[in-house]
Amino acid sequence: MTDLSTLKSECAGAIEAATDLAALEVARVAALGKKGKVTGLLKTLGGLPEGERREFGARINTLKDELEELIAARRAAIEAKDLDARLAFERADVTLSPRPEQTGALHPITRTIAEICNLFAQMGFKVAEGPHIEDDALNFTALNMPPDHPARQMQDTFYLEGMGSGVEGMGSETGQSDPEPPAQNPKPYVLRTHTSPVQVRAMLKEKPPLRVLAPGRVFRCDSDQTHAPMFHQVEGLVVDEATHMGHLKGTLADFMRAYFNAPNLKLRFRPSYFPFTEPSAEVDIGCDRSDGGLKICEGEDWLEVLGCGMVHPKVLQNCGVDPARYQGYAFGMGVERLAMLKYGIPDLRTFFEADLRWLRHYGFSVLDQ
Ligand code: PHE
């Protein structure tokens, strides 16, 4: 009778010696395959005497089970080793550049808004947003511009026809629709002409103290080399119990100098008028136009960059804030202008032409800091 323990160590040796799955398969077939050694033994059972057949059969089956276990263990070991080798070989180098065909870029407006938000975030401002289709009452009335207020005419408003639904009545096809609502039939929705209604929304929503920054699109019925019917503003609002003009000046000076990376940038606060602030000012930064171009930070000229002021007590009151207890300041700046100045983009209209060459030239890499 074949010595089962010799056969076992023979087969086990072949299994253990296999270093890859192909060799393991050869060892498996040699032992358990149709013509394998163990399978061959099973075939001899029929020739054995009755008494031995049963016992020998059981021992062969045990051997078969043991070998199958050994094979499974060996297979697992080989697969683990293969995986380790693959992981070591296929390791991704995350420091490599992105594929050259990935040439998407950030639009300068996106980039500039992110820069502005980052700087004000460092001063504790929280970003807020409002809708483009705005209630006439929030775009004007709450901001101290009742329906007959002459300041409404300063902003070339797109009025939306129809109550409530708004969207289907966006003026005429050309966008050159009647800039004023008929007095007897005031239309309640407009495309917001500035980001200032977000001030109103912020005050209606939360109690002071408030430090809010609201970037976004605004719309005016106006288009030439320096005006686009859609452009971007960033609005700032601070409301607290001891807020004064000095805070406004300091905040804007810190921001402008950081944004232009120019610690010596000169700022001038020039008295102005906005219905929703009192006193109001426009801010100019120092520049030089002497050689026909425009250089920030040098020279004796001035360039207007934003409007600001102390929030008018009537506006606080309209928004449920007690003007006897709280004061606030607000400012609004044009994003396109700040982007043009910092990145030397000469024409406002090119921003929204979606010209790929322009985007490649002025766009920013997504990975830029
Ligand atoms: N909303 C004003 C504009 O669009 C700018 C502004 C904002 C002025 C806040 C003062 C305070 O011209």
Boltz pocket constraint, residues with backbone or C-beta under 6 A from the ligand:
constraints:
  - pocket:
      binder: B
      contacts: [[A, 193], [A, 194], [A, 195], [A, 196], [A, 235], [A, 236], [A, 274], [A, 277], [A, 281], [A, 307], [A, 308], [A, 309], [A, 330], [A, 331], [A, 332], [A, 333]]
      max_distance: 6.0
